[in-house]
Every structure is written in C-alpha cells, then in structure tokens.
Amino acid sequence: MERIEITGIGSELQGVGRLSDGRAVFVPGAIPGETVDIEINRDKGRFCEASLVEVAEPSPDRIAPECPVAGLCGGCQGRHMRYERTLALKRRMVSDALSRIGGLARPTVLETLGCADPDRTRNKAEYPIALQEGRFVIGAYERGGRRIVPLEDCLLQAPESVAALREVAARLNGWPIARHLKYLVTRVNHRGEVMAVLCGDAPIAPEMRRLSPAMPGVRSLWYCHLNRRFTHALDGSCTRISGAPTLTQRLFDLDFEISPQSFFQVNRRQTEALYQKALEAAGVVPGCALKLLDAYCGAGTITLSAARYVASAVGIEIVPPAIENARRNAGINHIENVRFVCGDAAREIPALLARGERFDVAILDPPRKGADAALLQALARADIPAISYVSCNPATLARDVKVETVCLLSKIRSAPHIDIDLDMTELDVTKAETKATYEEIKAYVLEHTGLKVSCLYIAQVKAKHGIIERDCYNKPKTEGNRVPQCPPEKEKAIEDALRHFQMITD
C-alpha cells in the first residue's frame, strides 16, 4: 500500500497520481486534490492501475453515491463527486487533449453545458448476459473487467428500460435459449415506448417468437444474431420478432424513425443543446442562406435539424440502412431542401466538387474512433469556410484537428523514421491468439478509443501476457535504432481488446 496525491484526471474520470518511483498510477474513484492510500492491482511496467483503499484527505467535492453498485459497475465514473465537478473535469480533459495531442497552445474551451437533471436521461442501454456461478445473470460489466454486476435498477436509464431489464432477469433462467444470449439492448423514446433487442450467438429467431408474450411492455421486439467475432452488442443481423418495425424518436420539432441498428444520440435532452451549439458555431441560424454538408449524417438527425435554416443540405453516409432512414425521416418531416448520398464521404465529397457543387459549412459527427484521415484531407481540399465538429472523444477530436500534420506524417520518407520488419509468417500462434487476428484487435482499439496501434505494439502486449512464446518482430534494419515500445495509453487499449476477445482474463 502507498499514499499518493491525486493531481490529474484520466480519460474515464479516474484520478491520476505519481508513485514514489515516479511512475503514473490510475486510481478509479479518486478525485484531483485528494491524498489517498492505494493498492497496486495491475503493474504495467511504465504505469500502474490501482484500487482506492482509503481517502486520507478528501476533496470537498466528494459525495456518497446514490447507486448501490457504484464503484463495482463500470457504467458510471463520476457518482462519487458533485456533478458540477465532473463538468469542470470534462472541460479540463478536452483542454488537455487539445494541448497534448492536438498541439494547440492554450486552446479556448468554453464551460461544459450540464444537464438540469442528469439521471434517467439515456434512451439506449446495453445489458450484458452471462452464466456466473451456475446461473444466468444480466446487468453491467464490472469496472475494468468482463464479469457482470447484476442490476435491479440503473439511474442512467429510463424507467421503461429498467422494467424490460427486470422482465428478462426474472425469466432468464427459465428460457432454454438463455445459453445463447449475450445482450439485451433497449431503446426508449420520448413517449416511453420500448424497443428491445435480444442478442445471441446462434440462429434462434424461431424460438424467440415464443418469448414475445413474456415482454408485454415492449412495443418492438427483435433478435440480433451476432457475428462470430462481434465487436459490440448489435454487431450482427437483426430479425423482427413482434411489434412495430421502428420506434419514433422526437428531436426539436422533428420525428425520426429509429431501427435497432440506427445511430441516435443517447441523451435526447442534451442532444438538442449539443446540436444547437454545433449549428450556431457554424453560423447556421434561422434565415441564413448557407449550403451545408453533413459528412457523417447517419439517420439524418443533424442534417434535418439544420435544413430548417439553410438554403440546402446534403448528407453523406456509408451505411445503406441509415440512408434509408434519413430519406424516410425527410419525408416524415416534409423537408424538401435536403438530399442524402449513400457512400464513402472521402470519395463522395470530391465527386460533388467535380460536379460544381460548393458548400459554405460542413458538419462532422463521426463515431468514437474519429474522422477518417482521407475524409479530413477531402474536406481540406474542398476549401469549406467553416467546419463544426461534434465529438464524443476528446482524444480523437484533438488528433483530427491536426489534419495538415496527418498529411505530413503520411510522407514517411520526408522525416527521420524507424524501419521495422514484422513477418507475420514467423509468429507463434497459441490457442489464445486464434480468438482474434491482429486486424480485428486493431479495429476494436480504433473503434473504442480512436487510437491506431501497430502489429508491433500488439505483439509486445501479447508477449507480456505470455500469448506469444518468442519475439515476433525483427530488429530495426537501420543500425543504432531501437525498437519503439508501446506507449502506456495504447498498451491499456490493447489489453482491453485482448480481454474483449477473451485472450487474457487478468
């Protein structure tokens, strides 16, 4: 056990301090400014992860969490501190990312816009299901692991979602198909109507049809047959079991049809505030005559919200079902000054420019992994005067701000570099390694953290955990160069991916 001072904040609101040997240590549940006693539970070499044993000098912002599983469940990170402090720390996280990753000197970051009542605000939930101690349980993943904490309630979720959770929990051990189920996903709209998706690893849709009477409060029931190596709860093929094919969600004065795999912001109240700020920042206000481009339009939520004010709007999305939803949503809301294009925005934007189209403003609302580099380059060449970027990940936002640097870094011969030979045919493949390929691990890390990791870094982390039995990379060809070592944040991200694919269990 060691006593340390918490001086910083991590990407998941965990406290960060320094050990007596100078290494950084991440402590969930600790608040900057506190002095705490900790116990190391994971030694990562250049940094450590620790559990909080006792708070010797508490922060004035520390409170007793209302949730009975706070600290065990991984769904919330800030219930041990005043909500106002979480807002201040999130602002600090954005500022730090823009400075450290984006290279911006003293970036201006405005005050975080908080929610009037942050409880019961989420309209989507993903509850994992697994067999534990001889019984099937449903709830949330524990903090930092894959074990499930059973839930009877969740203060983040709407009461209707919790009711569906309880229905499944009460019946789960009586269902013959329970051994195949991996998740329950719920969506709840502004009217309290529920769409429920049970997700499993086998084609059991026919058996699912016998379960629909067991969920009377559900308006739309689906089954998602997950892909063999699924990366998220809805990574598969969805079949409607009973009820309505879509759920109608309200945003501003517009209606949007949502299907199981449609993207929709999870906090409707804050989404309206978020989109309003994003549009105002881009100069999209009532009466303007701008031509707008939405490069990640999804089901058209931002595009259609903006179309009320602009002269014309074009939304681009690579996922065909999302474009179908977007076009249908335009019809539902009787909006005619908008069109949607299905394709890769990095290719479609140059094609639009080649046909003579020009845009006054662009909106970016990419997934957590951030914007594609090719898209950023296409936007840079399009010479659009204003770009409004909506991001759920400060790290990828900061990375994408450096679009010109991204282009420069792609010209590897123009700057000093290290040559590394990685011969995939020389890898020792153990039983654990057969569970996921290097490309699948890369994709998982990129999707969940926005970080790009190399095969070399993955190999180093695998070797550390005994998955690889010998060196799987060659020495640098250039004499005098050293093999680069995986940075701490990428090491942690790779380990999380290995846990997801059940390649490590620590």
N, C-alpha and C positions, 0 to 999 in steps of 0.2 A: 504493500500500500504506500502511496506517495501523496503528499499535499502539494497542490499547484494552484496557481492563479489563472483564471479564465480570462483571456484577453481578446479572443476573436470569435468568429462565428463561421460555421461550416455551411455547405450548400443545403443541408437538411435541418437547419437551425440548431445543430449540436454545438456545444461550446468547444473552443479550441484553446489549448494552453501549451506550455513547454515543460517537458520533463527535466529532471536535474542534469541529464546528459545533453540537453539542448534539442532533442527531437520533439516534433509536433505530436500532440495527442488529441484525439477527437473524443469528446465526452458527451453523449446524449443526455439531455436533462439538465445540463449546466448552462448558466447564463453569464455573458460577459460581465466582468466586475466582481464575480464571486471567487472566494477561496474554497476549494473543495478537496476532499480526500477521495482518491480514485484507486481502482484496481485494474491493472492491465489484463485484458482478456484476449487481445489479438496483437501480437508483435509483428509488424510488417517490415521490420528492418529499419527503414528510414523514417517511419512514423508508426504510431500505435493507436489502437482503439481501446477505450477503457470504459468501465462501468462506474457510475457515481455511487460511492459508498456513503458519504455524509457531506452535508454542506456546512462548512465551518463558519463562513461569513456570507450569509445570504444576500442576494440582491433585494432591494426594496420592491422590485417588480415580481418577485416570486409569489405565487399563489398556490393554493391546494386545488388540483384539478377536479372537476366535477365528474369526469368519466371514471368508472370503476376499474377500467383496464388501461388507463393512461400509464405510459411507461413500458407496458408489455406489448400493446398493439402498435404496429408500425404505421397506422393510418394518420395519426396526428403527431406533430412535432412540437407544438408550442403551448399546450394546455397548462404547463407549469409556470407560465408567466402571463402578465397582463397583456391583453390583446393589443393595446397601444404600443407596448414594447416590441411585439412581433412585427408590427408595421414599420417601426423605426429600423429594426434589424434587417428587414427585407430591403428597405431602401439602401442600407449600407452594403448589402450583398450585391445589389445592382451596381453601385458606385465602385466597389472593389473590383468587380468583374470587368467593367469598362476600363478601369485603370490598368489592371494587371494583365488582362487578356487582350483587350481592345487597344491598349497603348494610348489611351486618351489622358491627357494631363488635366486634372481637376474637372472631371465631367460634371455638368449640371444635372442633378437628379432631383426631381420635384418630390414633395411629400407623397407618401403612399396613400392611396384612396382606400380607406377601410370600409367595411360593410357595417351598416347600422346594427344588425344582429347576425353575427357570423354562424350561429347554429342553425341546423336544419336547412341549409342552403343548397346542398348538392342535388342535382337531378339525375345523376347516374352513380351506380355503385357496382363494384365487382367483388363478390364474396367468394373466396376460395373454399373448396370442399376436399376433404381427405379422410383417410382411415387413420385414426390415432387411438392407441390402447384398445383396439378391438371394436371401436365404434366410429361411425362416420360423423364428422363434425363440420360445421360451416361457420365462417366468421371473417377474420382478417389475419394476414400474415403478421407474425411477431416482428418486433423491431430488429432489423439486421439479420433475419433468418427466414426459413421457409416453413417453420412449424406454425400451425394455425391456432390462434387465440379464439375460442368460441365466443360468439356475440349474441346477446339478447337485445341489444339496442346499439345505436351509433348516433351520437349527437350531430354528426355531419349530415346525416341522411334524412330525407323526408319521412314522416311517419308511415306513409304508404309503402315505402321501400322496406322499412323495418318490419311491417306486417307481413310482407312477402317472405322476408328472411325467416321470420318465426314460423310461418307455414311450412317452409321447406325443412327447417331444423326439427320440427315436431314429427314430420313424416319420413325423414330421410332414411332412417334405419329400417323402415318397413318397405322401402322400394327395392325390388330386385335389381333395378338398373343403377342403384347408388354406386356400385363399384366402378362404374364408367364415368361418373360425373366429376368434373373438375372445378366448375364455377357456377354461380348464379349471378347473372347480370340484370340489374333493374334500371329502368328509366321511368321517371315520374314527371308528368307535365304540369302546367300551371293550374290545371283543374283537378289535380290529384289522381289522374288516371295512370295506370301502371302498365308498362311493357316488361315482361320477364323473359329472359333467355337462359335456359339451362344448357350448359356447355359440357361436352363429353368427348371421350376418345374412341367412340365406336358408333356405327350407324344404327342408332336405336330410336329414330324418329317414330316408327310404328308403335313401339312400346310407350313412347312419350304421350301418345294420344289418349291413353287410358288415365293419364295423370291430370288432364286439364280440369276435371271437376274438383280436384283437390286444391285448386287455387282460384276460389270464386271472386276474389277482389282484383284479379288481373284482367285487363282489357285485351291484351295481346300477348299470346304465349308462343315462344319459339324454341327450337332446338338448334344448337350450333355444333356440328360435327367438326371438331378441331383437327387441324393439320397434324401430321405425325410429329413434327418438331415445332409446335406452336410457340409463338413469342409473346402473345398476350391473350386475354380471355376470349376475344372474338375472332381469333385467327383461324378461320375455317369457313365452312359452308352452312348457311342458315336456312332452316326449313320452318315455315309457319305451321304450328300445331292447331291453334284455335284463335278466334277473335279477329280483331282488326289488323290489316296489313301494316299500318303505320300508326304513329302517335303524333298528334298535332301539338306543337310547342309554340308559345307566344313570345315574341321579342319586339319591343317597341309596340307599334300597332300592326305588326305583320304576323302572319301564321306560317309555320314551317312544318312540313311533314317529315317525320323522323323515322327511319327504319333501323333495325338492330345495329347495323354497322356504320350508320351515318355519324359524322362528327358534329357535335354540338357542345358549346361551352357548358361546363358542368354547373356553374353558378349563374342562373339567369339574371338575378338582380344586379350582380356586378358586371355581367356581360354588357348590359345596356350602358352602364357607366364607362366601361372599357372602350366599347365601340364608339361611343360619343366622343371620348377624348381622342381616339385614334383619328376619327374623321375631322374633328376640329383642328388637330395638329397638321393635317394635310390641306387645310383650307376648304374642306367640304362642309359647307353651311347652307342653310336654306337660301335659294335664289342664285346660287353660283352656277356658272355655265361650264364647268370643267368636264373633261373627258377622263374617265377613271379606268384603271386596270387593277384587277384583283388577281394576283398571281397564284394564290392557293385558295380557291373560292369554296371548296367543299360543297356543301348543300346550298351555298349562296347567301349565307346569313349577312356577311359584311357587304357583299355586292348589292344585295337588295335593300339593305338599310341605307346605303349611300345613294342608290339610284333615285331615291325620293328627292334628292337635292341637286344632282348633277345633270348635265346635258345628255350624257350617255355613259354606259358602264359595260365593261367586258370582263367576264370571269373565266379563269382557266383552271382546270382540274384534271389530273391524270386518271382518277378513278371513275369509270363509267357510271356505276350506280349513283355516285354523288352528283354527277352532272345531270342525270335523270331527275334526281330530287330537286336540284337547283332550277331546272326548267319548269318542273311542275309547281314549285313554290312561286316562281314568277307569275305563272298563270293564276294560281290561287289568289295572289295579291293584286292581280290586274296591273302588273308593272310591265310596260312595253319598251322602255328605253334601255333595255339590257339584253345582252346575248351571252351565251355560255359556250365555251370551246372545250372539248374533251381532248387532252393531250398533255405532253410534257411542256411546261411553260418555258423552259430553256430553249426549246425549238419553236414553240408557237409564237413567242414574242418577236424574234427576228422575222418570222413569216408575216406577221401582221405589219411590221415596219416596212417590209419589202413591198407590201401592197399599198403603202402610202398612209397607213394609219399612224396617228400620233396621240400621245397621252400627256395630260397635264399633271397627273398624280397617280402613284401606284400604292397599293396596299399589300403588305406581306403579313400573313398569319400562318407561318409554317408549323409543322409538327415540332415536337420537343427536340428532335435532332438538329433543328435549324434549317436554314435555306440551303439549297443545293448550290455548290460553287458555280456551276455552269449557268444557273439562273441569275445569280448575282452579276456575273460577267455580262449576260444578256441585258440586264437592267442598266448596267453601267454604260453599255454601248447605245442603249435606247435614248439616253440623254433626257430622262424624265426629270423635270424640275424638283419635284417633291416626292419622297418615299416615306410612308408611315408604316413602321414595323411593329407588329403585335407579337410579343414573345412570352412564352411561359418558362423560358430557361435563360437566365442572365448570362450564363457561360457561352451559349451558342449565339445569343444576341451580340455579345462583345466580339466573338470570333467573326461574325458576319459583317460587323461594322468595318472590319479591315479588308474590304473587298479588293482594293488595289494590292494589298500585301499578299492576299491569296493568289492573285495572278502572278506576282513576282516569285512567290515560293514555288510555283509550278515550273519555273525555269531553273531546274536544279543545277545546270552547268554554269549558271551565271554567278554562283556564290559558293564559298567553301562548303563542302559536304563530306559525308562519310559513306563509302560504298559498303553495303552489307550483302553477302550471299546467303540466301535462305533456300536450301534444297529440300523441298517438301518430300521427295522420294526417300530421303535419308532419315525421316522421322520414325522413331519407335512408336507404334500405336498400341496403347494399352486399352484395357476394357473401358476405362473411363473416357478415353479420347473418342471412342466410337459413338458417343452420345451426341456430339456436335462437331461440325467442321470448323476450321479457322474462320471461314467466311460467315458462318452462322454466328459465331462469337462476336466477330466484328460488327455484324448487323445489329445484334442485340445491344451491344455497348453504344453504338451510334444512336439507335432508336431511343434508349432510355437515359442517356447522358449527354448526347451531342458530341462525344469525344470520338476521334478517329484513332484506332490503335493498330499497330503493325503485327504481322505474324511473329516477328522477333519478340515483341513485348508479351504477346500471348504465350509464346514458348517459355519465356523467362518465368512467368507466373505459374504456368503448369509445372515447370521443373521444381519450383519452390515447394509445390504441394505433392511432389512425388509422382505426378502423372507421366512425365517424360523421364526415362531412365538414364539418358545420356544427353550431352549437348546436341541441340538440334539446329544450330546455326554455325556458320563458319566464321573465322576471324576476318576482320576487315582486310580488304586487299591492299589498301594503302598502308605502308609500314608506318608505325608510330601512332596510328589512330586506335582509339579504344572502342570497344563495343558499348554503345549507349545503353543505359539502364532505364528501365520503365519508371516514369515519374509516379509519385505516390497516388495522385488522383486517378491516373489510368490503371494503376495496379488494383486499386479498390474497385474500379468499374469492371475490370476483367474478372476479378474474384466474384463479384455479384453475378456476372454472366455464367461463370462456372457453377455457381450454386443453383442458378435457374435451371441449367441443363443437368443438374444432379451429378456433376463431375467431382465436386467436393461437397462436404457436409459440415465443415467446421464453422 
